[in-house]
Amino acid sequence: MLRALFIWLSESKRLRRFAEHPAVAYEMLMDLAILGVLMILIRRWGGTGKVFWCYVLMYAVGRFFAEPEPDVVLRQPSFLWHWAKIGFERMWLWRWF
């Protein structure tokens, strides 16, 4: 249900006028939803450590779904990429250590 709301918001013309990526709006909505759930849990459990761990869990799951998908390019393994990686690592290690 939240994913459908996120998709609707990303296609909405209202959010297109802002300079930020819609992920900022997703996180704000997620934070408000988490706040509502935490208010209910505080009343039920009395603000114990369980509420904190529920927040940590909800925030981690929410960040997983709110972040845009990364652009990762996977390449076939080859000797050229292998030696390029080794060269980069040697250059980096020589520079910093």
C-alpha positions as CSV (number, residue, x, y, z in Angstrom):
1,M,0.0,0.0,0.0
2,L,2.8,2.4,0.8
3,R,4.6,1.5,-2.4
4,A,1.5,2.4,-4.4
5,L,1.4,5.8,-2.6
6,F,5.1,6.3,-3.4
7,I,4.5,5.6,-7.0
8,W,1.5,7.9,-7.1
9,L,3.5,10.7,-5.5
10,S,6.5,10.2,-7.9
11,E,4.1,10.5,-10.9
12,S,2.3,13.5,-9.4
13,K,2.8,16.9,-11.1
14,R,3.0,18.6,-7.7
15,L,6.4,17.0,-6.8
16,R,8.0,17.7,-10.2
17,R,8.4,21.4,-9.5
18,F,10.7,20.7,-6.6
19,A,14.5,20.4,-7.2
20,E,14.9,17.3,-5.0
21,H,14.4,13.7,-5.9
22,P,11.1,12.3,-4.8
23,A,13.0,10.1,-2.3
24,V,13.1,13.2,0.0
25,A,9.3,13.2,0.0
26,Y,9.2,9.5,0.5
27,E,11.3,9.7,3.5
28,M,9.2,12.5,5.0
29,L,6.1,10.4,4.6
30,M,7.9,7.4,6.0
31,D,8.9,9.5,9.1
32,L,5.4,10.6,9.6
33,A,4.1,7.1,9.4
34,I,6.7,5.8,11.8
35,L,5.8,8.6,14.2
36,G,2.2,7.6,14.2
37,V,3.1,3.9,14.9
38,L,5.5,4.9,17.6
39,M,2.9,7.1,19.3
40,I,0.6,4.1,19.4
41,L,3.4,1.8,20.7
42,I,4.3,4.4,23.4
43,R,0.8,4.4,24.7
44,R,0.6,0.6,24.7
45,W,4.1,-0.2,26.1
46,G,4.8,2.9,28.1
47,G,8.0,4.1,26.2
48,T,10.2,1.1,27.0
49,G,13.2,-0.1,25.0
50,K,10.9,-2.1,22.8
51,V,9.7,1.2,21.2
52,F,13.3,2.2,20.4
53,W,14.0,-1.1,18.6
54,C,10.7,-0.9,16.8
55,Y,11.8,2.5,15.5
56,V,15.2,1.1,14.4
57,L,13.5,-1.7,12.5
58,M,10.9,0.5,10.9
59,Y,13.4,3.1,9.9
60,A,15.8,0.5,8.3
61,V,12.9,-1.2,6.4
62,G,11.6,2.2,5.3
63,R,15.0,3.4,4.1
64,F,15.3,0.2,2.1
65,F,12.1,0.9,0.2
66,A,12.4,4.7,0.0
67,E,15.9,4.9,-1.6
68,P,16.0,5.0,-5.4
69,E,17.5,1.9,-7.0
70,P,21.2,2.4,-7.7
71,D,22.6,2.3,-11.2
72,V,25.0,-0.6,-11.1
73,V,26.6,-1.8,-14.3
74,L,27.8,-5.4,-14.1
75,R,30.5,-6.5,-16.5
76,Q,31.7,-9.9,-17.6
77,P,34.8,-11.1,-15.8
78,S,38.0,-10.7,-17.8
79,F,41.8,-10.3,-17.4
80,L,41.6,-6.7,-18.4
81,W,39.2,-5.8,-15.6
82,H,41.1,-7.9,-13.1
83,W,44.4,-6.2,-13.8
84,A,42.8,-2.7,-13.9
85,K,41.4,-3.5,-10.4
86,I,44.8,-4.6,-9.2
87,G,46.4,-1.5,-10.6
88,F,43.9,0.7,-9.0
89,E,44.3,-1.0,-5.6
90,R,48.1,-0.7,-5.8
91,M,47.9,2.9,-6.7
92,W,45.5,3.6,-3.9
93,L,47.5,1.7,-1.3
94,W,50.8,3.3,-2.4
95,R,49.1,6.7,-2.1
96,W,47.6,6.3,1.3
97,F,49.9,3.8,3.1
